Amino acid sequence: MKIKLPLFVVALLLNSCLFLPEMPERKPNEEQRYLIEGQRAFDDKAYPEAIKLFQAYLDNYPQAKDYTIVLQRLGESYEGLLEMEYQRRIKNGDPEPLVKKQFLQKYGSYNCWEIQPAGITYNRSQYKILLEKYPDSPIADEAAYRMINWEPAYKGRPEGVLRELKQLQEIFEKYPTTSFRPMILYQMAHRCSILYEIFSFSPAANVRDPQKAQEYREKALYLYQLSLKSPEHTKYADKSWKEMEQLQKGERIYHFD
């Protein structure tokens, strides 16, 4: 049995729906504000502002669930600042001593820089803290990756390539489900390709080793194929495909100094 409402009741209900009061917009609390504004500054490459906001978050909310994420972002902000305000200027031709002096005048108070003959580097203190105090963090794999000691130049020798490869393998073995999986697989394959070329074509007779060359060629092909099997398509899949073709065609990717 259907119940018919009087017309004036229907009209009243419709008008009530039309004039419902708007719900007030929920404003983020201070903890959320630091996180949201810090990430926005980071995305905009406004690194000094990001550093200020992320540090305020860490100081005020040491028990927060996003603490390790912010710790990681703070480290990335320091690295971004170093790249923008120091490394990029040197690449553009500014004299290193002047750039170093100006950089330290502006940002030396952060106390996170290592001054070496080769220049300024970030001491990676935030990544160290994350790995030491929060080893079970879901982003520990990212911190471990950022702790890799990259070689500035191989100089035609296999030792530096082997050190990088070992560090990549250790991360992959410790964090097999890492979100960095496609990138790490590609970088491992890339270094195996370089080792194949060094052991095959090195100008130094004592470095050439046909057996090792073949071993690393096979490893490179295997790792490139693994990278291509990643569920999501990434730029590293494209790189893997291109370098795998180059390897199969006998084209070189490494140029001896």
C-alpha positions in Angstrom: 0.0 0.0 0.0 1.5 3.3 -1.1 1.2 6.4 1.2 0.6 9.7 -0.6 2.0 12.8 1.2 0.1 16.0 1.0 1.6 18.4 -1.5 2.5 21.0 1.2 4.5 18.4 3.1 6.4 17.4 -0.1 7.2 21.1 -0.8 8.3 21.6 2.8 10.7 18.6 2.6 12.1 19.9 -0.7 12.7 23.3 0.6 14.4 21.9 3.7 16.8 20.0 1.4 17.5 23.1 -0.6 18.4 25.3 2.4 20.4 22.9 4.5 23.1 24.8 6.3 26.6 24.2 4.8 29.0 22.1 6.9 31.9 24.2 8.1 35.2 23.2 6.3 37.4 21.2 8.6 40.7 23.0 9.0 43.8 20.9 9.5 45.3 20.9 12.9 48.9 22.1 13.5 50.4 18.7 13.0 48.7 18.3 9.7 49.5 21.8 8.7 53.3 21.2 9.1 53.0 18.1 7.1 50.8 19.5 4.3 52.7 22.8 3.9 56.1 21.1 4.2 55.2 18.7 1.4 53.9 21.6 -0.7 57.1 23.5 -0.2 59.2 20.4 -1.0 57.2 19.8 -4.2 57.8 23.4 -5.2 61.5 23.0 -4.4 61.3 25.7 -1.8 63.7 23.7 0.3 64.5 26.2 3.1 60.8 26.5 3.8 60.3 22.8 3.7 63.3 22.3 6.1 61.7 24.7 8.5 58.3 23.0 8.5 59.6 19.5 8.6 62.0 20.3 11.5 59.1 21.9 13.4 57.0 18.8 12.9 59.8 16.6 14.2 60.4 18.8 17.2 56.8 19.0 18.2 55.5 15.5 17.3 58.1 12.9 18.1 55.5 10.2 18.6 53.5 11.0 15.4 52.7 8.1 13.0 54.2 10.1 10.1 57.5 10.9 12.0 59.7 8.6 9.9 58.2 9.9 6.7 58.9 13.5 7.7 62.4 12.5 8.8 63.0 11.1 5.3 61.6 14.2 3.7 63.8 16.4 5.8 66.9 14.6 4.5 65.6 14.8 1.0 65.1 18.6 1.5 68.7 19.0 2.5 69.8 17.1 -0.6 67.6 19.1 -2.8 68.9 22.4 -1.3 72.5 21.2 -1.9 71.7 20.3 -5.5 69.9 23.6 -6.2 72.1 26.1 -4.4 75.5 24.5 -4.7 75.9 21.7 -7.2 73.9 23.3 -10.0 75.7 26.6 -9.7 79.1 24.9 -10.1 77.8 22.9 -13.1 76.7 26.3 -14.6 80.3 27.6 -14.3 80.4 29.5 -11.0 83.8 29.1 -9.2 83.5 26.4 -6.5 85.3 28.4 -3.7 82.9 31.3 -4.1 79.8 29.0 -4.3 80.9 27.1 -1.2 81.5 30.3 0.8 78.1 31.7 -0.1 76.3 28.4 0.5 77.8 28.0 4.0 77.0 31.6 4.9 73.4 31.0 4.1 72.9 27.4 5.2 75.9 26.5 7.4 73.7 26.7 10.5 71.9 23.5 9.5 75.0 21.6 10.7 74.4 18.7 8.3 77.2 19.3 5.7 80.5 17.6 5.3 83.3 19.8 3.9 85.7 17.7 1.8 88.4 18.6 -0.8 86.0 17.5 -3.5 83.3 19.9 -2.2 80.3 19.9 0.1 78.2 16.8 0.7 75.1 16.1 2.9 76.0 13.9 5.9 72.8 11.9 5.5 72.1 12.1 9.3 68.4 11.8 8.9 68.7 8.6 7.0 71.1 7.2 9.6 68.6 8.1 12.4 65.8 6.4 10.5 67.7 3.2 9.9 69.2 3.0 13.5 66.1 3.9 15.5 63.3 2.9 13.2 64.5 -0.2 11.2 61.0 -1.5 10.8 59.7 1.7 9.2 57.9 1.2 5.9 60.3 3.6 4.3 63.5 2.1 5.7 64.2 0.8 2.2 64.3 4.4 0.9 66.7 5.5 3.6 68.9 2.5 2.9 69.0 3.4 -0.8 70.0 7.0 0.0 72.9 5.7 2.1 74.6 4.2 -0.9 78.1 5.5 -1.4 78.1 6.3 -5.2 81.4 6.4 -7.0 82.3 9.8 -8.5 84.2 8.1 -11.3 85.1 4.5 -12.2 88.3 5.5 -14.1 88.1 2.3 -16.1 88.4 0.1 -13.0 85.9 -2.5 -11.8 86.3 -1.9 -8.1 84.0 1.1 -7.8 81.3 -0.6 -9.9 81.5 -3.7 -7.8 81.1 -1.7 -4.6 77.9 0.0 -5.9 76.6 -3.3 -7.1 77.1 -4.9 -3.7 75.3 -2.1 -1.9 72.3 -2.4 -4.4 72.2 -6.2 -3.9 72.2 -5.8 -0.1 69.2 -3.5 -0.3 67.3 -5.7 -2.7 67.9 -8.8 -0.5 66.9 -7.0 2.7 63.8 -5.3 1.2 62.6 -7.6 -1.6 59.2 -5.8 -1.8 60.7 -2.3 -1.9 58.9 0.2 -4.0 62.3 1.0 -5.5 62.4 -2.5 -7.0 62.3 -1.5 -10.8 64.9 1.2 -10.2 67.3 -1.1 -8.2 66.9 -3.9 -10.8 67.8 -1.5 -13.6 70.7 0.0 -11.7 72.1 -3.5 -10.9 71.7 -4.5 -14.6 73.4 -1.3 -15.7 76.4 -1.9 -13.5 76.7 -5.5 -14.7 76.7 -4.2 -18.3 79.5 -1.8 -17.3 81.5 -4.7 -15.7 81.0 -6.8 -18.8 82.5 -3.9 -20.9 85.4 -3.3 -18.5 86.3 -6.9 -18.3 86.0 -7.3 -22.1 87.5 -4.1 -23.5 89.7 -2.5 -20.8 92.9 -0.9 -22.2 94.7 -2.5 -19.2 95.6 -6.1 -20.0 95.6 -7.1 -16.3 91.9 -6.0 -16.0 90.5 -7.9 -19.0 89.0 -11.2 -18.1 86.8 -13.0 -20.7 85.3 -15.3 -18.1 84.1 -12.5 -15.8 83.0 -10.6 -18.8 80.6 -13.4 -19.9 79.4 -13.8 -16.3 78.4 -10.2 -16.0 76.9 -10.1 -19.5 74.5 -13.0 -18.5 73.7 -11.3 -15.2 72.9 -8.0 -16.9 70.5 -9.7 -19.4 68.8 -11.5 -16.5 68.4 -8.3 -14.4 67.2 -6.3 -17.4 64.5 -8.9 -18.0 63.5 -8.8 -14.3 63.1 -5.1 -14.5 60.9 -5.4 -17.5 58.6 -7.8 -15.6 57.7 -5.2 -13.1 53.8 -4.9 -12.7 53.8 -1.2 -13.3 55.5 0.4 -16.3 58.3 2.8 -15.3 61.0 4.9 -16.9 63.4 2.2 -15.7 61.6 -0.4 -17.9 62.3 1.8 -20.9 65.9 2.2 -19.9 66.2 -1.6 -19.3 64.7 -2.3 -22.8 67.0 0.1 -24.5 70.2 -1.0 -22.8 69.3 -4.7 -23.2 69.0 -4.1 -26.9 72.4 -2.3 -26.9 74.0 -5.2 -25.1 72.6 -7.8 -27.5 73.8 -5.7 -30.5 77.3 -5.2 -29.0 76.9 -1.5 -28.5 78.7 0.2 -25.6 77.3 2.1 -22.8 80.5 2.9 -20.9 83.3 5.1 -22.2 86.8 4.6 -20.8 88.5 7.8 -19.6 
